[in-house]
Amino acid sequence: KILVTGALGQIGSELVMKLRNEYGRDQVIATDIRKLDNHVTNCGPFETLDVTDSQKMFELAKKYEVDTIMHLAALLSATAEKKPLLAWNLNMGGLINALEVARELQCQFFTPSSIGAFGPSTPKDQTPQDTIQRPITMYGVNKVSGELLCDYYFHKFGVDTRGVRFPGLISYVTPPGGGTTDYAVEIYYDAVKKGQYTSFIGQGTYMDMMYMPDALQAIIQLMEADGSQLQHRNAFNITAMSVAPETIATEIRKHIPHFKLQYDVDPVRQSIAESWPNSIDCAVAQKEWGFQPQYDLAKMTKDMLQKLQEGTREAV
Ligand code: VAH
């Protein structure tokens, strides 16, 4: 059985659905600090859990006899920059609690890192798997520390920890909260709703992105890979595309010709974005566990707009 923390977040909400389809509804225990609206309670086991409560986390893992933990509860980069101490306590406190439960109950363990684990002194183009990591954001400090902590639990205690450095994730189910790459999700929603978008990230700012279906598939593929073949564990570079606001807008215009993009740059999130790579190299993930994204910018844009337009029609 799989325990998922942060199950109501951008990744968690879709990962729980995917895992339940793959392994069975009752094999996945969804947990989140937020309460579940009652309309979704019949989708499978759900428990309220604050990941800083180590006792409750252990009790739930024991009660459901979980053998896998997917730890997604965290504050993202922009929020973490506004509340650095809260971010440290939640991101690192929650992680070590989850790792301790995995150690005590011999669970396999997944938690995501991010391209945010790199900083200004990291090579910016085709960033290698193994390179310098001196991030200048609290989120980045959390992600690098998290990568080291997960490798430590593997080497010291034999916990089967695995992770990926996610790029910005784009989805039409649950919007992200408090990220720097959120502009790349908002642009699609506004294109459908208003035919225009004002971007808080400036023109020419390239970052790696990936469509959510590819992100979910990567998690499952990595977790099902033969551990003896893994030279790396925490965490693998993965990406599907490197884009800037104007490149997304150009693709959107192939479906919504009059779409207008303007800018109102947010200096805080712009400076975070500029400290991250322009593009990362994911050859190691391809080699060690066959990572292969299915969606490029064109295919993702077509699907995003289609799904959002369907949603709008239903809402009408
Ligand atoms: C953020 N969406 O913006 C997250 C992610 C690579 C970006 O870490 O903070």
py3Dmol code that shows the C-alpha trace and the ligand (Angstrom):
import py3Dmol

protein = """\
ATOM      1  CA  LYS A   1       0.000   0.000   0.000  1.00  0.00           C
ATOM      2  CA  ILE A   2       1.135   3.539  -0.807  1.00  0.00           C
ATOM      3  CA  LEU A   3       0.853   6.535   1.510  1.00  0.00           C
ATOM      4  CA  VAL A   4       0.823   9.882  -0.332  1.00  0.00           C
ATOM      5  CA  THR A   5       1.391  13.162   1.529  1.00  0.00           C
ATOM      6  CA  GLY A   6       0.312  16.459  -0.045  1.00  0.00           C
ATOM      7  CA  ALA A   7      -2.415  14.505  -1.874  1.00  0.00           C
ATOM      8  CA  LEU A   8      -4.521  17.626  -2.555  1.00  0.00           C
ATOM      9  CA  GLY A   9      -1.660  19.536  -4.173  1.00  0.00           C
ATOM     10  CA  GLN A  10      -0.789  20.028  -7.855  1.00  0.00           C
ATOM     11  CA  ILE A  11       1.091  16.713  -8.218  1.00  0.00           C
ATOM     12  CA  GLY A  12      -0.621  14.786  -5.410  1.00  0.00           C
ATOM     13  CA  SER A  13      -4.186  15.192  -6.654  1.00  0.00           C
ATOM     14  CA  GLU A  14      -3.362  13.623 -10.014  1.00  0.00           C
ATOM     15  CA  LEU A  15      -0.816  11.128  -8.701  1.00  0.00           C
ATOM     16  CA  VAL A  16      -3.418   9.615  -6.326  1.00  0.00           C
ATOM     17  CA  MET A  17      -5.845   9.113  -9.249  1.00  0.00           C
ATOM     18  CA  LYS A  18      -3.118   7.554 -11.415  1.00  0.00           C
ATOM     19  CA  LEU A  19      -1.891   5.236  -8.617  1.00  0.00           C
ATOM     20  CA  ARG A  20      -5.451   4.109  -7.844  1.00  0.00           C
ATOM     21  CA  ASN A  21      -5.994   3.280 -11.513  1.00  0.00           C
ATOM     22  CA  GLU A  22      -2.706   1.384 -11.638  1.00  0.00           C
ATOM     23  CA  TYR A  23      -2.741  -0.467  -8.311  1.00  0.00           C
ATOM     24  CA  GLY A  24      -6.334  -0.361  -7.055  1.00  0.00           C
ATOM     25  CA  ARG A  25      -8.441   2.202  -5.206  1.00  0.00           C
ATOM     26  CA  ASP A  26      -7.775   0.927  -1.694  1.00  0.00           C
ATOM     27  CA  GLN A  27      -4.003   0.520  -2.252  1.00  0.00           C
ATOM     28  CA  VAL A  28      -3.492   4.278  -2.008  1.00  0.00           C
ATOM     29  CA  ILE A  29      -3.943   6.245   1.204  1.00  0.00           C
ATOM     30  CA  ALA A  30      -4.246   9.938   0.318  1.00  0.00           C
ATOM     31  CA  THR A  31      -3.313  12.391   3.071  1.00  0.00           C
ATOM     32  CA  ASP A  32      -3.208  16.174   3.243  1.00  0.00           C
ATOM     33  CA  ILE A  33      -3.281  18.874   5.892  1.00  0.00           C
ATOM     34  CA  ARG A  34      -6.431  20.220   4.238  1.00  0.00           C
ATOM     35  CA  LYS A  35      -9.782  18.544   4.742  1.00  0.00           C
ATOM     36  CA  LEU A  36     -11.254  16.692   1.785  1.00  0.00           C
ATOM     37  CA  ASP A  37     -14.493  18.115   0.369  1.00  0.00           C
ATOM     38  CA  ASN A  38     -17.056  15.408   0.931  1.00  0.00           C
ATOM     39  CA  HIS A  39     -17.801  15.089  -2.804  1.00  0.00           C
ATOM     40  CA  VAL A  40     -14.605  13.128  -3.389  1.00  0.00           C
ATOM     41  CA  THR A  41     -14.601  10.946  -0.225  1.00  0.00           C
ATOM     42  CA  ASN A  42     -15.783   7.899  -2.152  1.00  0.00           C
ATOM     43  CA  CYS A  43     -12.600   7.840  -4.254  1.00  0.00           C
ATOM     44  CA  GLY A  44     -10.621   5.795  -1.722  1.00  0.00           C
ATOM     45  CA  PRO A  45      -8.946   6.095   1.707  1.00  0.00           C
ATOM     46  CA  PHE A  46      -8.204   9.667   2.813  1.00  0.00           C
ATOM     47  CA  GLU A  47      -6.738  10.880   6.131  1.00  0.00           C
ATOM     48  CA  THR A  48      -5.982  14.395   7.359  1.00  0.00           C
ATOM     49  CA  LEU A  49      -2.259  14.605   8.130  1.00  0.00           C
ATOM     50  CA  ASP A  50       0.081  17.453   9.003  1.00  0.00           C
ATOM     51  CA  VAL A  51       3.501  16.071   7.968  1.00  0.00           C
ATOM     52  CA  THR A  52       5.181  17.870  10.868  1.00  0.00           C
ATOM     53  CA  ASP A  53       3.237  15.467  13.155  1.00  0.00           C
ATOM     54  CA  SER A  54       5.616  12.485  13.107  1.00  0.00           C
ATOM     55  CA  GLN A  55       3.533  10.429  15.563  1.00  0.00           C
ATOM     56  CA  LYS A  56       0.361  10.690  13.454  1.00  0.00           C
ATOM     57  CA  MET A  57       2.306   9.873  10.275  1.00  0.00           C
ATOM     58  CA  PHE A  58       3.773   6.750  11.874  1.00  0.00           C
ATOM     59  CA  GLU A  59       0.372   5.672  13.218  1.00  0.00           C
ATOM     60  CA  LEU A  60      -1.278   6.034   9.790  1.00  0.00           C
ATOM     61  CA  ALA A  61       1.530   4.161   8.028  1.00  0.00           C
ATOM     62  CA  LYS A  62       1.236   1.348  10.597  1.00  0.00           C
ATOM     63  CA  LYS A  63      -2.582   1.282  10.538  1.00  0.00           C
ATOM     64  CA  TYR A  64      -2.660   0.876   6.740  1.00  0.00           C
ATOM     65  CA  GLU A  65       0.494  -1.315   6.621  1.00  0.00           C
ATOM     66  CA  VAL A  66       2.019   0.823   3.859  1.00  0.00           C
ATOM     67  CA  ASP A  67       5.142  -0.375   2.032  1.00  0.00           C
ATOM     68  CA  THR A  68       5.670   2.774  -0.031  1.00  0.00           C
ATOM     69  CA  ILE A  69       5.698   6.474   0.884  1.00  0.00           C
ATOM     70  CA  MET A  70       5.377   9.233  -1.721  1.00  0.00           C
ATOM     71  CA  HIS A  71       6.119  12.463   0.077  1.00  0.00           C
ATOM     72  CA  LEU A  72       4.820  15.486  -1.832  1.00  0.00           C
ATOM     73  CA  ALA A  73       3.786  17.908   0.939  1.00  0.00           C
ATOM     74  CA  ALA A  74       5.915  21.055   0.660  1.00  0.00           C
ATOM     75  CA  LEU A  75       5.918  24.812   0.177  1.00  0.00           C
ATOM     76  CA  LEU A  76       6.999  25.826  -3.342  1.00  0.00           C
ATOM     77  CA  SER A  77       9.662  28.370  -4.281  1.00  0.00           C
ATOM     78  CA  ALA A  78       7.823  31.707  -4.209  1.00  0.00           C
ATOM     79  CA  THR A  79       5.939  30.941  -0.980  1.00  0.00           C
ATOM     80  CA  ALA A  80       9.127  29.613   0.615  1.00  0.00           C
ATOM     81  CA  GLU A  81      10.880  32.879  -0.243  1.00  0.00           C
ATOM     82  CA  LYS A  82       8.126  34.818   1.546  1.00  0.00           C
ATOM     83  CA  LYS A  83       8.175  32.528   4.625  1.00  0.00           C
ATOM     84  CA  PRO A  84      11.677  30.976   4.752  1.00  0.00           C
ATOM     85  CA  LEU A  85      11.508  29.716   8.352  1.00  0.00           C
ATOM     86  CA  LEU A  86       8.094  28.104   7.846  1.00  0.00           C
ATOM     87  CA  ALA A  87       9.442  26.597   4.621  1.00  0.00           C
ATOM     88  CA  TRP A  88      12.472  25.112   6.401  1.00  0.00           C
ATOM     89  CA  ASN A  89      10.338  23.659   9.205  1.00  0.00           C
ATOM     90  CA  LEU A  90       7.684  22.217   6.886  1.00  0.00           C
ATOM     91  CA  ASN A  91       9.888  21.125   3.961  1.00  0.00           C
ATOM     92  CA  MET A  92      12.701  19.626   6.079  1.00  0.00           C
ATOM     93  CA  GLY A  93      10.660  18.635   9.155  1.00  0.00           C
ATOM     94  CA  GLY A  94       8.096  16.878   6.991  1.00  0.00           C
ATOM     95  CA  LEU A  95      10.789  15.149   4.954  1.00  0.00           C
ATOM     96  CA  ILE A  96      12.747  13.733   7.880  1.00  0.00           C
ATOM     97  CA  ASN A  97       9.502  12.554   9.515  1.00  0.00           C
ATOM     98  CA  ALA A  98       8.581  10.713   6.313  1.00  0.00           C
ATOM     99  CA  LEU A  99      12.084   9.246   5.978  1.00  0.00           C
ATOM    100  CA  GLU A 100      12.003   8.041   9.599  1.00  0.00           C
ATOM    101  CA  VAL A 101       8.663   6.281   9.007  1.00  0.00           C
ATOM    102  CA  ALA A 102      10.113   4.707   5.838  1.00  0.00           C
ATOM    103  CA  ARG A 103      13.153   3.538   7.815  1.00  0.00           C
ATOM    104  CA  GLU A 104      11.145   2.073  10.692  1.00  0.00           C
ATOM    105  CA  LEU A 105       8.595   0.319   8.451  1.00  0.00           C
ATOM    106  CA  GLN A 106      10.995  -0.598   5.602  1.00  0.00           C
ATOM    107  CA  CYS A 107       9.054   1.381   2.986  1.00  0.00           C
ATOM    108  CA  GLN A 108      10.198   2.324  -0.506  1.00  0.00           C
ATOM    109  CA  PHE A 109      10.396   6.122  -0.663  1.00  0.00           C
ATOM    110  CA  PHE A 110       9.815   8.848  -3.262  1.00  0.00           C
ATOM    111  CA  THR A 111      10.059  12.596  -2.904  1.00  0.00           C
ATOM    112  CA  PRO A 112      10.603  15.158  -5.684  1.00  0.00           C
ATOM    113  CA  SER A 113      13.497  17.550  -5.979  1.00  0.00           C
ATOM    114  CA  SER A 114      13.415  20.351  -8.543  1.00  0.00           C
ATOM    115  CA  ILE A 115      15.406  22.361 -11.052  1.00  0.00           C
ATOM    116  CA  GLY A 116      15.264  24.770  -8.133  1.00  0.00           C
ATOM    117  CA  ALA A 117      18.052  22.687  -6.558  1.00  0.00           C
ATOM    118  CA  PHE A 118      20.478  24.493  -8.900  1.00  0.00           C
ATOM    119  CA  GLY A 119      21.769  28.050  -8.535  1.00  0.00           C
ATOM    120  CA  PRO A 120      23.472  30.879 -10.468  1.00  0.00           C
ATOM    121  CA  SER A 121      26.898  29.152 -10.446  1.00  0.00           C
ATOM    122  CA  THR A 122      25.441  25.993 -12.033  1.00  0.00           C
ATOM    123  CA  PRO A 123      26.032  25.594 -15.826  1.00  0.00           C
ATOM    124  CA  LYS A 124      22.787  27.064 -17.235  1.00  0.00           C
ATOM    125  CA  ASP A 125      22.405  25.204 -20.546  1.00  0.00           C
ATOM    126  CA  GLN A 126      21.973  21.426 -20.639  1.00  0.00           C
ATOM    127  CA  THR A 127      22.717  21.346 -16.890  1.00  0.00           C
ATOM    128  CA  PRO A 128      24.430  17.987 -16.158  1.00  0.00           C
ATOM    129  CA  GLN A 129      23.123  15.382 -13.712  1.00  0.00           C
ATOM    130  CA  ASP A 130      26.209  15.795 -11.483  1.00  0.00           C
ATOM    131  CA  THR A 131      27.239  19.433 -11.119  1.00  0.00           C
ATOM    132  CA  ILE A 132      27.547  22.289  -8.645  1.00  0.00           C
ATOM    133  CA  GLN A 133      24.400  23.009  -6.606  1.00  0.00           C
ATOM    134  CA  ARG A 134      24.526  26.367  -4.755  1.00  0.00           C
ATOM    135  CA  PRO A 135      20.890  27.588  -4.897  1.00  0.00           C
ATOM    136  CA  ILE A 136      20.131  31.049  -3.496  1.00  0.00           C
ATOM    137  CA  THR A 137      16.506  30.393  -2.485  1.00  0.00           C
ATOM    138  CA  MET A 138      15.182  28.718   0.668  1.00  0.00           C
ATOM    139  CA  TYR A 139      13.295  26.289  -1.586  1.00  0.00           C
ATOM    140  CA  GLY A 140      16.561  25.406  -3.342  1.00  0.00           C
ATOM    141  CA  VAL A 141      18.325  24.942   0.005  1.00  0.00           C
ATOM    142  CA  ASN A 142      15.469  22.623   1.009  1.00  0.00           C
ATOM    143  CA  LYS A 143      15.741  20.655  -2.244  1.00  0.00           C
ATOM    144  CA  VAL A 144      19.526  20.195  -2.113  1.00  0.00           C
ATOM    145  CA  SER A 145      19.328  19.271   1.584  1.00  0.00           C
ATOM    146  CA  GLY A 146      16.488  16.890   0.742  1.00  0.00           C
ATOM    147  CA  GLU A 147      18.516  15.197  -1.994  1.00  0.00           C
ATOM    148  CA  LEU A 148      21.452  14.716   0.401  1.00  0.00           C
ATOM    149  CA  LEU A 149      19.172  13.494   3.220  1.00  0.00           C
ATOM    150  CA  CYS A 150      17.468  10.927   0.948  1.00  0.00           C
ATOM    151  CA  ASP A 151      20.853   9.634  -0.297  1.00  0.00           C
ATOM    152  CA  TYR A 152      22.008   9.448   3.347  1.00  0.00           C
ATOM    153  CA  TYR A 153      18.977   7.319   4.317  1.00  0.00           C
ATOM    154  CA  PHE A 154      19.830   5.006   1.427  1.00  0.00           C
ATOM    155  CA  HIS A 155      23.537   4.627   2.266  1.00  0.00           C
ATOM    156  CA  LYS A 156      23.173   4.657   6.064  1.00  0.00           C
ATOM    157  CA  PHE A 157      19.913   2.710   6.614  1.00  0.00           C
ATOM    158  CA  GLY A 158      19.296   0.991   3.277  1.00  0.00           C
ATOM    159  CA  VAL A 159      15.999   2.843   2.699  1.00  0.00           C
ATOM    160  CA  ASP A 160      15.124   2.518  -1.016  1.00  0.00           C
ATOM    161  CA  THR A 161      14.857   6.276  -1.653  1.00  0.00           C
ATOM    162  CA  ARG A 162      14.345   7.622  -5.192  1.00  0.00           C
ATOM    163  CA  GLY A 163      13.637  11.093  -6.585  1.00  0.00           C
ATOM    164  CA  VAL A 164      13.513  13.283  -9.659  1.00  0.00           C
ATOM    165  CA  ARG A 165      14.345  16.959 -10.160  1.00  0.00           C
ATOM    166  CA  PHE A 166      11.028  18.142 -11.597  1.00  0.00           C
ATOM    167  CA  PRO A 167      10.862  21.060 -14.020  1.00  0.00           C
ATOM    168  CA  GLY A 168       7.802  23.299 -13.957  1.00  0.00           C
ATOM    169  CA  LEU A 169       4.716  21.064 -14.182  1.00  0.00           C
ATOM    170  CA  ILE A 170       1.734  21.991 -16.301  1.00  0.00           C
ATOM    171  CA  SER A 171      -1.711  20.521 -15.661  1.00  0.00           C
ATOM    172  CA  TYR A 172      -5.391  21.352 -16.081  1.00  0.00           C
ATOM    173  CA  VAL A 173      -6.665  19.475 -12.973  1.00  0.00           C
ATOM    174  CA  THR A 174      -5.187  21.242  -9.934  1.00  0.00           C
ATOM    175  CA  PRO A 175      -3.369  24.550 -10.336  1.00  0.00           C
ATOM    176  CA  PRO A 176       0.014  24.834  -8.554  1.00  0.00           C
ATOM    177  CA  GLY A 177       0.278  27.077  -5.511  1.00  0.00           C
ATOM    178  CA  GLY A 178       3.113  29.511  -4.919  1.00  0.00           C
ATOM    179  CA  GLY A 179       5.536  28.357  -7.583  1.00  0.00           C
ATOM    180  CA  THR A 180       7.753  30.382  -9.928  1.00  0.00           C
ATOM    181  CA  THR A 181       6.686  28.330 -12.960  1.00  0.00           C
ATOM    182  CA  ASP A 182       2.979  28.869 -12.240  1.00  0.00           C
ATOM    183  CA  TYR A 183       2.886  31.407 -15.098  1.00  0.00           C
ATOM    184  CA  ALA A 184       3.120  28.487 -17.542  1.00  0.00           C
ATOM    185  CA  VAL A 185      -0.149  27.080 -16.136  1.00  0.00           C
ATOM    186  CA  GLU A 186      -1.967  30.405 -15.766  1.00  0.00           C
ATOM    187  CA  ILE A 187      -1.226  31.325 -19.395  1.00  0.00           C
ATOM    188  CA  TYR A 188      -3.384  28.435 -20.641  1.00  0.00           C
ATOM    189  CA  TYR A 189      -6.288  29.158 -18.260  1.00  0.00           C
ATOM    190  CA  ASP A 190      -6.287  32.846 -19.245  1.00  0.00           C
ATOM    191  CA  ALA A 191      -5.920  32.068 -22.950  1.00  0.00           C
ATOM    192  CA  VAL A 192      -9.201  30.114 -22.767  1.00  0.00           C
ATOM    193  CA  LYS A 193     -10.995  32.484 -20.384  1.00  0.00           C
ATOM    194  CA  LYS A 194      -9.769  35.894 -21.595  1.00  0.00           C
ATOM    195  CA  GLY A 195      -7.798  35.415 -24.829  1.00  0.00           C
ATOM    196  CA  GLN A 196      -4.880  37.189 -23.165  1.00  0.00           C
ATOM    197  CA  TYR A 197      -2.366  36.771 -20.310  1.00  0.00           C
ATOM    198  CA  THR A 198      -0.118  39.116 -18.334  1.00  0.00           C
ATOM    199  CA  SER A 199       3.038  37.204 -17.430  1.00  0.00           C
ATOM    200  CA  PHE A 200       4.928  37.763 -14.164  1.00  0.00           C
ATOM    201  CA  ILE A 201       7.998  36.157 -15.761  1.00  0.00           C
ATOM    202  CA  GLY A 202       9.802  38.272 -18.350  1.00  0.00           C
ATOM    203  CA  GLN A 203      10.280  37.668 -22.082  1.00  0.00           C
ATOM    204  CA  GLY A 204      13.224  35.435 -22.951  1.00  0.00           C
ATOM    205  CA  THR A 205      13.297  33.718 -19.543  1.00  0.00           C
ATOM    206  CA  TYR A 206      13.788  30.043 -20.363  1.00  0.00           C
ATOM    207  CA  MET A 207      12.911  27.273 -17.884  1.00  0.00           C
ATOM    208  CA  ASP A 208      12.319  23.542 -18.185  1.00  0.00           C
ATOM    209  CA  MET A 209       8.711  22.382 -18.211  1.00  0.00           C
ATOM    210  CA  MET A 210       6.776  19.098 -18.409  1.00  0.00           C
ATOM    211  CA  TYR A 211       3.159  18.065 -18.893  1.00  0.00           C
ATOM    212  CA  MET A 212       1.669  16.368 -15.808  1.00  0.00           C
ATOM    213  CA  PRO A 213       0.964  13.004 -17.516  1.00  0.00           C
ATOM    214  CA  ASP A 214       4.721  12.686 -18.225  1.00  0.00           C
ATOM    215  CA  ALA A 215       5.546  13.616 -14.627  1.00  0.00           C
ATOM    216  CA  LEU A 216       3.223  10.966 -13.204  1.00  0.00           C
ATOM    217  CA  GLN A 217       4.531   8.306 -15.604  1.00  0.00           C
ATOM    218  CA  ALA A 218       8.105   9.181 -14.592  1.00  0.00           C
ATOM    219  CA  ILE A 219       7.340   8.651 -10.898  1.00  0.00           C
ATOM    220  CA  ILE A 220       5.831   5.213 -11.528  1.00  0.00           C
ATOM    221  CA  GLN A 221       8.604   4.212 -13.957  1.00  0.00           C
ATOM    222  CA  LEU A 222      11.354   5.226 -11.521  1.00  0.00           C
ATOM    223  CA  MET A 223       9.681   3.476  -8.588  1.00  0.00           C
ATOM    224  CA  GLU A 224       9.228   0.264 -10.597  1.00  0.00           C
ATOM    225  CA  ALA A 225      12.794   0.324 -11.993  1.00  0.00           C
ATOM    226  CA  ASP A 226      15.284  -2.346 -10.887  1.00  0.00           C
ATOM    227  CA  GLY A 227      17.101  -0.675  -7.990  1.00  0.00           C
ATOM    228  CA  SER A 228      20.318  -2.590  -8.682  1.00  0.00           C
ATOM    229  CA  GLN A 229      20.609  -0.739 -12.021  1.00  0.00           C
ATOM    230  CA  LEU A 230      20.412   2.728 -10.441  1.00  0.00           C
ATOM    231  CA  GLN A 231      23.765   4.562 -10.195  1.00  0.00           C
ATOM    232  CA  HIS A 232      21.938   7.679  -8.995  1.00  0.00           C
ATOM    233  CA  ARG A 233      18.942   8.051  -6.678  1.00  0.00           C
ATOM    234  CA  ASN A 234      18.302  11.552  -5.421  1.00  0.00           C
ATOM    235  CA  ALA A 235      17.623  13.055  -7.701  1.00  0.00           C
ATOM    236  CA  PHE A 236      17.381  12.458 -11.448  1.00  0.00           C
ATOM    237  CA  ASN A 237      17.236  15.408 -13.887  1.00  0.00           C
ATOM    238  CA  ILE A 238      14.096  15.055 -15.990  1.00  0.00           C
ATOM    239  CA  THR A 239      12.483  17.483 -18.450  1.00  0.00           C
ATOM    240  CA  ALA A 240      10.368  17.561 -21.617  1.00  0.00           C
ATOM    241  CA  MET A 241      10.949  21.058 -22.998  1.00  0.00           C
ATOM    242  CA  SER A 242      12.670  24.388 -22.336  1.00  0.00           C
ATOM    243  CA  VAL A 243      10.333  27.342 -22.946  1.00  0.00           C
ATOM    244  CA  ALA A 244       9.922  31.075 -22.334  1.00  0.00           C
ATOM    245  CA  PRO A 245       6.584  32.927 -22.091  1.00  0.00           C
ATOM    246  CA  GLU A 246       6.711  33.992 -25.746  1.00  0.00           C
ATOM    247  CA  THR A 247       7.337  30.454 -27.022  1.00  0.00           C
ATOM    248  CA  ILE A 248       4.227  29.200 -25.212  1.00  0.00           C
ATOM    249  CA  ALA A 249       2.240  32.167 -26.597  1.00  0.00           C
ATOM    250  CA  THR A 250       3.332  31.373 -30.165  1.00  0.00           C
ATOM    251  CA  GLU A 251       2.094  27.792 -29.744  1.00  0.00           C
ATOM    252  CA  ILE A 252      -1.196  28.951 -28.189  1.00  0.00           C
ATOM    253  CA  ARG A 253      -1.798  31.245 -31.190  1.00  0.00           C
ATOM    254  CA  LYS A 254      -1.891  28.202 -33.452  1.00  0.00           C
ATOM    255  CA  HIS A 255      -5.209  27.405 -31.686  1.00  0.00           C
ATOM    256  CA  ILE A 256      -6.311  30.864 -30.485  1.00  0.00           C
ATOM    257  CA  PRO A 257      -4.985  33.251 -33.175  1.00  0.00           C
ATOM    258  CA  HIS A 258      -5.866  36.494 -31.392  1.00  0.00           C
ATOM    259  CA  PHE A 259      -4.191  35.480 -28.111  1.00  0.00           C
ATOM    260  CA  LYS A 260      -2.328  38.446 -26.582  1.00  0.00           C
ATOM    261  CA  LEU A 261       0.656  38.157 -24.198  1.00  0.00           C
ATOM    262  CA  GLN A 262       1.800  41.069 -22.094  1.00  0.00           C
ATOM    263  CA  TYR A 263       4.210  41.404 -19.161  1.00  0.00           C
ATOM    264  CA  ASP A 264       4.103  42.682 -15.608  1.00  0.00           C
ATOM    265  CA  VAL A 265       7.293  41.161 -14.256  1.00  0.00           C
ATOM    266  CA  ASP A 266       7.372  40.220 -10.565  1.00  0.00           C
ATOM    267  CA  PRO A 267      10.967  40.960  -9.468  1.00  0.00           C
ATOM    268  CA  VAL A 268      10.990  38.257  -6.758  1.00  0.00           C
ATOM    269  CA  ARG A 269       9.854  35.406  -8.984  1.00  0.00           C
ATOM    270  CA  GLN A 270      11.898  36.759 -11.917  1.00  0.00           C
ATOM    271  CA  SER A 271      15.056  36.639  -9.835  1.00  0.00           C
ATOM    272  CA  ILE A 272      14.245  33.083  -8.703  1.00  0.00           C
ATOM    273  CA  ALA A 273      13.700  32.057 -12.345  1.00  0.00           C
ATOM    274  CA  GLU A 274      16.980  33.670 -13.454  1.00  0.00           C
ATOM    275  CA  SER A 275      18.876  31.705 -10.777  1.00  0.00           C
ATOM    276  CA  TRP A 276      17.643  28.414 -12.275  1.00  0.00           C
ATOM    277  CA  PRO A 277      18.938  26.605 -15.405  1.00  0.00           C
ATOM    278  CA  ASN A 278      17.652  27.454 -18.890  1.00  0.00           C
ATOM    279  CA  SER A 279      17.624  23.754 -19.778  1.00  0.00           C
ATOM    280  CA  ILE A 280      18.756  20.565 -18.032  1.00  0.00           C
ATOM    281  CA  ASP A 281      20.211  17.354 -19.457  1.00  0.00           C
ATOM    282  CA  CYS A 282      18.195  14.203 -18.694  1.00  0.00           C
ATOM    283  CA  ALA A 283      20.395  11.592 -20.444  1.00  0.00           C
ATOM    284  CA  VAL A 284      21.174   9.847 -17.118  1.00  0.00           C
ATOM    285  CA  ALA A 285      17.467   9.261 -16.343  1.00  0.00           C
ATOM    286  CA  GLN A 286      16.978   7.932 -19.894  1.00  0.00           C
ATOM    287  CA  LYS A 287      19.934   5.588 -19.482  1.00  0.00           C
ATOM    288  CA  GLU A 288      19.281   4.297 -15.947  1.00  0.00           C
ATOM    289  CA  TRP A 289      15.491   3.792 -16.021  1.00  0.00           C
ATOM    290  CA  GLY A 290      14.287   4.606 -19.553  1.00  0.00           C
ATOM    291  CA  PHE A 291      12.762   8.036 -18.888  1.00  0.00           C
ATOM    292  CA  GLN A 292      10.991   9.208 -22.077  1.00  0.00           C
ATOM    293  CA  PRO A 293       8.475  12.093 -22.083  1.00  0.00           C
ATOM    294  CA  GLN A 294       5.555  11.816 -24.553  1.00  0.00           C
ATOM    295  CA  TYR A 295       4.486  15.477 -24.671  1.00  0.00           C
ATOM    296  CA  ASP A 296       6.401  18.286 -26.365  1.00  0.00           C
ATOM    297  CA  LEU A 297       5.171  21.910 -26.359  1.00  0.00           C
ATOM    298  CA  ALA A 298       2.889  21.420 -29.390  1.00  0.00           C
ATOM    299  CA  LYS A 299       1.222  18.237 -28.104  1.00  0.00           C
ATOM    300  CA  MET A 300       0.861  19.625 -24.559  1.00  0.00           C
ATOM    301  CA  THR A 301      -0.645  22.926 -25.765  1.00  0.00           C
ATOM    302  CA  LYS A 302      -3.193  21.143 -27.941  1.00  0.00           C
ATOM    303  CA  ASP A 303      -4.274  18.897 -25.043  1.00  0.00           C
ATOM    304  CA  MET A 304      -4.278  21.652 -22.383  1.00  0.00           C
ATOM    305  CA  LEU A 305      -6.453  23.993 -24.458  1.00  0.00           C
ATOM    306  CA  GLN A 306      -8.795  21.161 -25.468  1.00  0.00           C
ATOM    307  CA  LYS A 307      -9.307  20.033 -21.844  1.00  0.00           C
ATOM    308  CA  LEU A 308      -9.720  23.603 -20.551  1.00  0.00           C
ATOM    309  CA  GLN A 309     -12.202  24.470 -23.288  1.00  0.00           C
ATOM    310  CA  GLU A 310     -14.194  21.308 -22.477  1.00  0.00           C
ATOM    311  CA  GLY A 311     -14.128  22.378 -18.816  1.00  0.00           C
ATOM    312  CA  THR A 312     -15.397  25.841 -19.719  1.00  0.00           C
ATOM    313  CA  ARG A 313     -18.232  24.380 -21.787  1.00  0.00           C
ATOM    314  CA  GLU A 314     -19.225  22.072 -18.863  1.00  0.00           C
ATOM    315  CA  ALA A 315     -19.098  25.057 -16.507  1.00  0.00           C
ATOM    316  CA  VAL A 316     -21.361  27.148 -18.723  1.00  0.00           C
TER     317      VAL A 316
END
"""
ligand_1 = """\
9
VAH
C 8.087 26.011 -8.291
N 6.630 24.517 -9.553
O 7.911 26.832 -9.161
C 7.727 24.562 -8.600
C 8.918 23.839 -9.180
C 10.688 23.895 -10.962
C 9.541 24.610 -10.334
O 9.866 23.527 -8.234
O 8.539 26.308 -7.217
"""
view = py3Dmol.view(width=600, height=400)
view.addModel(protein, "pdb")
view.setStyle({"model": 0}, {"cartoon": {"style": "trace"}})
view.addModel(ligand_1, "xyz")
view.setStyle({"model": 1}, {"stick": {}})
view.zoomTo()
view.show()
